[in-house]
């Protein structure tokens, strides 16, 4: 039996997640940054129940039931959504490489009384306007660079000013390159690699949780079958008890038996009635649990439909013995909880690398290059400190400043080498020690889990074999119990025994039938446990996780 179902998950390279955030000036950027997202949650109703509605009831095989569980189970839906946070963590880790643009404009007018004849006016009035723009980004190599373009415009009533208004433009290129600590793409991308590794661990956790949830759902299915079959056994037992009671009452009326012998059939019939009533309530309770597993309880009409399970209780056995070591090796290779624990070791390695990087001296090289330009209306005066006279006015503007700026006629160069050397760094040493200890602990946890997996598989194999033997013995016991009932009935008909032994044989028959049901369901459950502990449950049920 296979269930062709698909659990959608993470598809594609993790590095593509960084492209999901729209970049300026795309339309999606404005929709994302300037609109409020709709936070309403619309829960969809359960689906596909009409596909299995037959004659006013839900007719479900194990396969169809598991399809409904995968489509409607709330716990499975929650587990699928738990992957979103580690996916977003990858995009968040890429954020350190996102570029930033800044811009500011400032205008200031000032009037002040002059305190010197050189200030060029009795009451100084000035207007200053400044525009600053900048772009900065961190590269994969750890290099930080920035580009700034600034412009100023100053005008005043100062008669000594040569340029009025005075226009100036400045362009700067700067970078900072780590030389020891935080150097290289492997260090700069450590948070991204950690986030990717944690996403893989979350994917293994999802598979593990899916296996447990599907195992719990399938167990609920067999619980209903168990209650249904036991109810049938008790109903048959009640019919036998009713036949025996009526026969005893007829014999009492005819005087064939003593009045004292009627109490035993009456007691057996009453006990059978009580058992049937108890099992009816138990069946209803387990059916309610089954409805919750497949989401039928969410629909007011579907939850009222009776449930008909088509799987038989009698199992089919494989006569071949289990290869214990092969199953153990398969479990060690496929169990998602072990793979998740091993993935944690990868995270530990990255954290050790980060802690080692933080211990290095902080040596960085910074460089800066800037160019300047000047422009504006030029006032040429003679005898500035005497009888100043205006000789000529040369018109000018921002174009003059930009020509000088991009002509790179007024450059400025600067280089800075900075060393920060902790003479003693106990905090970072402690961080490295903690990272090493965490890896050792996680390694021991992985070993412990491997030992537990081996024990789980061996125990599950033994339980399956024991349940298989229990079914075979219960079948033999049921055959003898049926023969014993027939024999006691014939002896009673011949008058060589009393009703007590017939009733006792009927009780033993009901017990043998219940024991066969119990061992058959136990075999189904133990086989399910074996599939789960070996990590084969999803594959066996046809569940594909992408």
PyMOL commands that set and color helices and strands:
alter all, ss='L'
color gray80, all
select helices_A, chain A and resi 14-20+27-34+49-52+62-72+74-81+83-97+117-119+185-188+190-254+259-294+296-298+302-304+324-334+336-359+398-407+426-494+499-533+537-540
alter helices_A, ss='H'
color red, helices_A
select strands_A, chain A and resi 5-7+53-54+57-60+100-113+123-138+144-156+163-178+306-309+362-382+389-394+411-420+543-545
alter strands_A, ss='S'
color yellow, strands_A
deselect
rebuild
show_as cartoon
